[in-house]
Amino acid sequence: MAESKELLQVLWSGADVLRGKMDANEYKTYLLGLVFYKYLSDSYLSKVYDLLYDGVPESIEEAQRTYEEAMEGEDAKDLLEELQESLHYTLTPDMTYISMLKDAKNNSFHREKLQAAFNRIQESDELFNGLFDDVDLYSNRLGTGDQKQSTTISDLIKVLEAADLIHTKGDVLGNAYEYLIGQFASETGKKAGEFYTPHGPAQILCRIAMSGQENKKGLQVYDPCMGSGSLMLSCRNYSTEANYIKYYGQELMPSTYNLARMNMFLHGVLPENQHLRNGDTLDADWPTDEETEFDVVTMNPPYSAKWSAAEGFKQDERFMDYGGKLAPKSKADYAFLLHGFYHLKQTGTMAIVLPHGVLFRGAAEGTIRETLLQNGSIYAVIGLPANMFYNTSIPTCIIVLKKHREGRNVLFIDASQQYEKEKKQNEMKERHIDHVLELYNNRKTVEKEAYLASYEDIVANDFNLNIPRYVDTSEEEPEIDLRELTQNIKETDQAIKEGNRALLGMLKELSFNNDDTKEAVEEFIRVLEEV
């Protein structure tokens, strides 16, 4: 844990170099990009040392010296081929982070050298195409002119020197990266919704989706609105075969897509297990060849987003079996839900976060919801606390879906009070998360917390899934004791009378300097005497 905290402090201190020059949504790109470049560079030198000496170098400087010597030898070409084969990229000795650091310390760093390293990595393999496109080393936000811009990047390189990435164990680095993403989400505010799902909802979502599939080898996880990839990667925490999970994800925003790709590498996900795509999930279906159905589907799509709802989508296999209706143009919530559900395996579980409106809105959404319920596809509905997400303060819910299960009952859980209030957001702590999972796994009615609704219950409610219809959290008003109330009124009335008498006594003892004041007070006395 100490190792983790030390790494977090070093990485986060890099933000201080950039804070004030640009907002958090912009400087996260630079910091996360530079951390990832250092990771690739240090991993590369560590691999070089391992290939030559079958071990881990004492320091990154030692690995750099080893590499420089090897590149002057006759086996340099074979070494580069081996590195390209195993890592999918190569760097010349002057393109490594440690080489950049040396220049930075000597005040001779030029951003062109770092750009050349970025280009080299991006051109090494399709896996890295455009990965550093958002890290604009020529932006005026870094300063005005070549020298100031190079100095800003140089300062950031020097701060990151203290981050030892080659001796970092397990998921510590990946978790540190996740921490940075969370910190940026807090500073960024509403824009954070594009790339971050808070810890509480994320853990509930993933634990539910992974339930019963923890020991499956070669598990396939899919998130068509993946953001930074955090939801998919959280599934690793609940798998006994985490190294064999295959990840399929799509993201609309190019910068966020690149963030997800970096996140995968920093969590040690092998290139062959990463299947990520930059594209519009609703516009054109993906994936459509090879693997198209997945064991786990996790989603936190943009809430009530607009989409085309074009007539042609009625013939789209994702949307065609729901009473001839499409999600409305102004609210794509059910379009995202149906897309994810279409890609779910018969034996899998899907969990999606959506606004409460999907539970009760009528028209086309009502028809889609009714069809899902008739098919037994909706397994559970969990109401989350308000103010959980950075991009909205409205309460949200998790809908859990399964295919071809026995029965059509639905478990409703009201978890709206399972939180602690923090500075900016409400937070679900581990005890809150565990309690929700306990209610979910027990699948029983618990007064004021959960209700297992039969299909008949749902039909009786006209397929309306609004949680208060099923989980009654209201408190009975205490009975009023009329005798006690009467006595209280009498006592109050007596106290008022006594107060008035005391006031009258004081007013009558007053003396006056002028007639106007005297008349006003006498009028006030007459009013009090009539009460």
N, C-alpha and C positions, 0 to 999 in steps of 0.2 A: 504493500500500500504506500510505503514511503517513496518507493521508486516511482510509483504512479503520480503522487502529488508533486514530486520534484519535476517530473517531465511536464506536467500540466502548467506549473508555474513558469517554466522556461518558455513553453510554446505561447502561453497567453501574454507573456511580457513582450512578445513580438508585436502584439497589437498596439502597444504604446508608441512604437516607432511611427505607426501610420495614423493613429487616432488624432484627429484635429486637421489632417490633410484631406480626409474624405469620410463618408458615413460608413457605418458598420457593414452594410450590404456590399459596399465596394471593397473595403479593406479585407474582408474575409477572403475574397478571391486571391489577393496577394499573399496573405499569410498562409492560407491552406495550400496554395500553389507552391510556395517556397518550401513549406514543410514536406510536401510530397516529392518535390525535386530532390531535397536532401535525403529523403528516404530511399529514392531510387539510386542516387549516387552512392550512398553509404552501403546499401545492399549490394550494389555492383562491385565495389572494392572488397567487401567482405567475401563475395563469391570468388573473386580473383584469388584472394589469399587461400581460400578453402581448396580451390582447384590445384593450386601450386604446392600447398603445405598441409592440406587435409586438417584444417583447424580454424579457430577463430582468432583474428589478430588482437593484440593487446590494445591497440588504438587505431583510429582511422588513418592517422598519419603514417603508421607503420604499413598499413595496407596500401596507401598511396605510393610510398617508396618502392614497395614490392612490385606494384603495377608499372611504374615508370621504368624499372630495371627490366621487367619482362618484355615490355614493348620495344626495347632495344635489342632483344635477343632474336634468334632465328626461328623460334617457335611462336612469335607474336601473332602470325596469321591464324594458326591453329587455335590459339587461345581466344581470339576474337570470334571465331566460328563457334567455339564451344559456348561462349557467353551469349551469343545471339540465339543459339539453339535453346539454352536453358532459361534465359531471362527475357528474350524477345527484343532486347535493345543492347546497344553498345555505346560507350563514351570514350573519347580519347583522354589521356591523362590531364590535359589542360581544361577539360570540360566538367571535371568533377567538382563537387561542392567544396572539398578541401582546397582545391586549386583556387576557386573563387574567394575563399576565406583568406588565403594567403595574400591575394591581391588587395582585398578589402583592408587588411591590417597594414599593408604598405602604402595605402592611399593611391593604388594604381588600378582599382577595379573599374571596368567599363561594361556597361549593360550589354553591349554587342556580343561579348563573350558568353554571357548567360543565355542570350537569345539563341546563339548558335547551339548551345547545349540543348535548349528546349526543342529546337528544330531537329537536331540529331535524334532525340528520343521519339519525337512524333513521326519521323520518317522511317524509323527502324521496323515498325510493324503496324498493321492496320489497327491493332489493339489500342494504340496510342494516338491515333489520328485526331488532330485538333485539341488534344488534351490541355494544352497551355494557352489556347487562343484567348482566354479571358484575362490572362496575366499580362496586361499591356505595359511593357517596360518603357514605353515612350509616351506615356500619358502625362499630361500637364498636372494631374492631381498629385503626382509624385514630387512636383516642384517645377520651376520654370527653367528650361534649358537642360542641355545634356549633363552638365556637371552636377546640378542639384538632384536630378532624377537618378543618376548613378549613385550619388551619395545616399539617398534614401534607401535604395535596394541594398547598398553596401552595409548600411547600419542594420538592416534586417538580417542579413547574412551573418553578421557578427553576433547578434543576439541569439541566433539559433545554434551557435557553436556548442552551447552547453547542453543541447539535447542529444544524449547518447542513444542513437537508434539501433546500433548493431548489437548491443548487449541487452536490449529491452526484451523481456520475456512475454510469451503468449500473446494475449489480446490487449496488453497494456497500451501499446501504441494506437491500436484501433480504437480503444476506449477513450484515449486522450483526444483523438481526432473527433470522436463523437462529442466529447465534452466541449471542445472548441465550437463545434457546430451549434450546440445548445447555448453557449455563451453568446454567439453571434445572433441567434434567434431572439434572445432576450434584449439585446441592444438594437436589433433591427426593427422589432415590433411587427406591424402588419405584414410586411414582406416576408416574414419568417414562415408564413403559411405555405410558401412555395417549396420549402425544403425541409421542414422540421415538424415532427409529431412529438409532443411532450411525452416525458417518460411514462407517466401513469397510464394514459390511454394506449400507448405503444405496447407496454408490457401486457396489459389485459388482452389486447388484440392478438398479439403473438402467442401468448400462452393458450388462449382458446383455440386458435388456428392449428397449433401444434399438438393439442391434446389427443392422445392415442396414436400419435405418429412419431413420438420421441425417438424410437429405436430404429426407424426405417432408414436403411442405407440407400444413398442415391436419391434422397428426398428432393422434390422439385418445388421451388417457391416462386411465386409470381406476384409482381406488383406493377400494374399498368400506369400508376401515377406515383412513381417511386421516390420523387424528390431526391434527397441525398442517399437513398438506399437504406436508411436506418431501420425501417420496419422489417425489411427482408433480413438484414443482418442480425436483428434482435432474435430472430428465430434460431440462430446458432446457439443461443444461451440455453435452449430447451431441447437440444438434440444430443444424443450420445454418439452420433456419427456426423458431427459438424463439418469435418473436412471433406465429406462426400456430397454435401448439399449443392445443388445446381440452382443458380439464380437467374431468373428471367425478369427483366424490368424495362419499362419504357418511361420516358420523361420528355415533356414538351419543351421546357426551357433549356437551351444549350448549356448555359453556365451551370445549371443545377445538374444536368446530365453528366457534365465533366466532374462535378463534385462527387457524384455517386460512383463514378469509375475510380476516382482516387480512393474513396472510402473502401471500396472492395479490396484494392491492393493492400491498403494499410491494415486490413483485417486478415490478411494472409490468404485471401481467396485465390485459388489458382486460375490462370487465364482461361483454361478450358472449362471452368465452371461458371464463367461470367458470360451472360448473354444479355447485353444491355443495348438499348436502342433509343435514339433521339427522334421522337415523332409524336404526332397527335393521336392519342388512343382512340378517340371516337371517330375521327375522320376516316381512318382505314384500319381494318382489323390487323392485329399482330399479336403473337406469331401465327402464321398460316401454314407453315410446312414443318415437318419433323414433329417436335413436341408442341402440342397445342392445348393439352389439358394438364393441370398441375395439382399436386397434393395439397398445397397450401396457397391460398390467395389472400393477400393483405392489401387493404386500400384505405387511403385518406385523401380522396379526390377534392378538388376545389368545390366549395359548397355553392349550390344553386347557380352554377356557371351557365352561360349562354352556349348554345350549339345550334347547328343548322336545322336539325329535325327534318331534313329533306325527305320527300316521299320515297325516294329510292331506298332509304333505310328500312322500309317496311318489308323489303325482300332480303334484307341482311339477316343471316342466320342467327346473329346475336339477339335480334329484336323482334323476329317475325312471329313468335308463338305466344304473344301476349294480347290477344283480343284485337289485333290489328291496330294497336295504339303505340305511339312513341312518346317518350318523355317530352314535355313541352319545350319550345325553343328557349324560354326564359329560365328553365330549371333542368339542367342535365343530370340531376342526381340519379334518377333511375336508369339513365343511359349508361352511366359508369357502373352502377350495380349490375345491370344485365350483362355488360361486357365482361366483368370479372366472373360472374356466375357461369357464363358460357364456357369459360376456360377452366372451370373447376372439374376435377376428376369425380367419378361416381362415388369414390370412397374418401374424398377430400373434405376439407372445411374452409369456408370463406368467412372473413370478418372485415367489415367495412364501417368507417365512421361517416355519419351523415347528419344533417340538421333534423330536428324533430318533425318538420313539415312532411317528410316522406311517410310518416306514420299515419297521417290523417287526411292529407290533401286529396281532393276528389278528382273528377274528370278522368283524363288519360292515366294519371298516376294511380287513381283509385282502381281502375281496371287492371293495371299491371300488378298492383299489390294483391288484388283479389285472386288473380291467376297464380301468383307465387304461393299464396296461402292454400288454394285448392290443391296445388301440387305437393304440398307439404314441404316446400323449399325453405321457408323461414323457420329457423330452429330456436332462436332466442333474440330478444330485444333488451338492450341494457341502456338505461338512461344515465348519462354522465353529468358531473357537476357543471355549472355555468363557469364562464371565464377560465377555461382550461387551455385554450389555444391562443396564440399570439395574434392571429388574423381575425378573430371574432370573439365577442364576449357571450354570444348566445349559447345555451345548453345544446349539447349534441348527444347522439346515441350511437351505440354499436349494434349493427344488425349481423347476426350469425346465420349463414345459409349452408344447407347440405342438400345433396341430391339423393333421390330414391331411398328415403328412410321410411321406417315403419311409423305410422301414425302421423297426425297433422297438428299435434298440440304445440304450443309456443310458450316458452318460459319468458316471463317479464321480470326484470330486475330494476328497482329504483335505487341507483347508486348516487343520486344527486347530492346527498349529504356526506358522501365519503371523501372528504378533502380537508386540507388545512389552508388557511388564507396566508399567502406570502405577499411580498411587496407588490409585485405586478400581477401575478396570476394565482389562481387557486391551484394547489398541488395535491395529487394523490400520493400518499406515502405507501411504503411497503405493506403496512397493516391494512390499508384501504384496498389495495390491489388484491392481497390474499383473501380478504373477506368477500370481495366480488367473485373471485374464482371459486371460493367455497360454495357460495350460493349457486353459481353456474353448474358446478360439478354435482352437487346434491340434487339439483333439478326438482325441488319441492317447494310448495307454498310456505312462505315464512311471513307472518303478519307484519305489515307495513314495509316489507323489503322485497318480497318476491311472490309471484303467482304463476302457477302452471296452468295455463288456460287451455281448455279443450277446444276442439274445432267448433263445437256447438256454441261455446262462449263467444268465439270470434265472429261467427255468423250472426249471433244475436246482437253484436255490436256493429253490424253492417261492415265488417272487415276493417273497422277502424282500430288501429293499434296504439292509439295514444295511451301512454303508460298509466296515467291516473284512472283510466277506466277499469284497470285490472288490479293495480296495487294502490290500495287506499292508505294514504299516509296522513290523513286528517286526524286531528286530535279532538276528542269530545269536549264541548264547553262544560265547565264545572257547574253543578246544580246551584241555583241561587236560593239561599235560606231567606224566605220572605219576612219572618219574624225578626231576624237579625238586621235585614235591610231597613225594616220599619223603625227599629230602635236606633239605627245609625242616623236615619233622617231626622228623628225627634231630637237626638243629641246635637246634630248639626244646626237644626233650627233654633234650639235653645242657646247655642253658642253665638249665633248671629244676633239674636235679640240682646244678649248680654253685652256683646260688643257694641251694638248700636246705643244702648243705654250709657255705656261708659263714654262713648264719643259725644253724645248729647251733653253729658255733664261737663265735659271739657270745653265744648263750644259755647255753652251758656256763661262760662266764667271769663270769656274773652272780653277785652276792651278794644275800642276802635278809634282811629285817628280821623276818619272821614265817614260821611253818611253812606256813600256808595258801598263801601266794604261791609258796613253794618247791615244794610238791607240785603246784600247777597248772602251773608252768613245766616241771617234770620230766615230767609227763604229756604236755605238748605236744611235748617233745623226743622221747619214745618214739614218738609218732605220726609225727613227721618222719623218724625213723630207719627206720620201716617202709615209707615211701614209696619 
